Amino acid sequence: MTDKKTSLSLPLSEAITIAAQAVGEVMSGRSLTEVLDELEPHERPIVQSLSFDALRKWVRSHELIKQFIPKNPPPEVDHLLSVAIALFLNENADGKGYAAHTIVDQAVSACDNYDKTMYAKGLVNAVLRKVSLVVQPADGETRFAPDPIPMFVPPWWRANLKRHYSKTWQSILFAQAKRAPLILRVNQKQYSRDQYQALLSESGITSAPVEEVAGVKLAAALVLSSPVPVSDLPGFYAGAVSVQDAGAQLAAALLSPQSGERVLDACAAPGGKTAHLLELANCEMVALELDGERLSKVSGNLDRLRLHSDKVQVLRGDASKATWWDGRPFDKILLDAPCSASGIVARHPDIPFLRREADIKSLQQKQRGILEQAWKMLKPEGLMLYVTCSVFPEEGEEQAIWFAAQHGNALRLGAPGQILPTDVSDGFYYALFKKNGQ
Ligand SMILES: C[S@@+](CC[C@H](N)C(=O)[O-])C[C@H]1O[C@@H](n2cnc3c(N)ncnc32)[C@H](O)[C@@H]1O
């Protein structure tokens, strides 16, 4: 890729400017997903890619910025440099990046797009030329040793991982600093995995089945050999397929819904797991969500996947309270709890910049409130699956142990427990409880 325009004709310089501003929004506490949702469709893919990479390479890019600008530059310049430097670092990773002169030229042009960086053209030019020599030395010269973990995590986060995973904490961070592959879930109401894989192949898209994660068989997961826009996926708008990490696909497999069962998805938005449950069985579904804006995404997903019916209710409500409940107990409950999201950093590299240590305690309290209320709504002999996308045991195993200690009638069934991030799976936690009598 040496052309300075992206395939969607957004000049690289403009994409750098927008990505640098998106990084700035994250630094002031906004979620990157929210910021990217505000972009024009043609801007989003390239800006997402640049801003994700800037966050993933944060530690490494800031070592280089410090090396060449001893006094911290203003934030706007720092963010622009971090986006541009990540472009150099990615070229090292896959050999398919932009040419060095293109990165320098486009980053210098990007300075002109924003009044707070206009003055810094000379500085950006000088720094990036020096960076290019360090990261792309002439043949025969020694390459600057890459930082073992290029990604930023706050000290309390790193300490937590070291405490709980003394031998594997670095491999967790390595796995999360990589670009996550695009994984699909085939809508089995429309196609089998084999059928859909053949459709992909006819469209020139190479994929492979993900047969299992943590010993749980997956029937609908396909990993693409390289990502494509969803608009290129056959039948996407007719509901043939969804984008969903393979680790997230365990939820429906473990809960194994059956037609006619009454199921509660207690924390449903954006509806990935609700949809998967409905793709497997014609159950009576209550999809509950506290956040009104996110709730509309559940409906949107069910619309696209053609899964709405008079048996499906999408409700706004607080799962830690019973105010929304009609009093009819559920056969099965999926409790995909609000959590730190520390397991999904590969897909959301802004998370380590946004979380605070105190969040973990308050999330624990929320999770307990929802666990307690959900248990009251479960039928005797019913199943409740507790899920988080966290790697912190405070939100996973410690919560499951606490819950079982509170409820003599909570029988723990087989479930993977903590799943650490791999090439095809984010980090998740799964505990399955059966209600033994009242
Ligand atoms: C991990 S996400 C759920 C992801 C979803 N299950 C999926 O697979 O697409 C957790 C969700 O819980 C919602 N939430 C947080 N507190 C809640 C509460 N007290 N009651 C219901 N939903 C809540 C959040 O707004 C968020 O959308």
The ligand as an ORCA input file, in Angstrom:
! r2SCAN-3c Opt
* xyz 0 1
  C     -21.442     -6.877     28.369
  S     -22.701     -5.856     27.804
  C     -23.822     -7.009     27.115
  C     -23.436     -7.523     25.745
  C     -24.541     -8.328     25.099
  N     -24.976     -9.414     25.935
  C     -24.145     -8.890     23.750
  O     -23.686    -10.019     23.648
  O     -24.296     -8.166     22.747
  C     -23.502     -5.415     29.279
  C     -24.758     -4.592     29.070
  O     -25.420     -4.488     30.325
  C     -26.074     -3.244     30.375
  N     -26.407     -3.008     31.803
  C     -25.640     -2.454     32.767
  N     -26.295     -2.462     33.943
  C     -27.485     -3.032     33.719
  C     -28.612     -3.299     34.533
  N     -28.623     -2.987     35.836
  N     -29.704     -3.893     33.981
  C     -29.710     -4.211     32.648
  N     -28.674     -3.956     31.819
  C     -27.582     -3.375     32.355
  C     -25.068     -2.306     29.761
  O     -25.684     -1.108     29.327
  C     -24.521     -3.161     28.624
  O     -25.242     -2.927     27.445
*
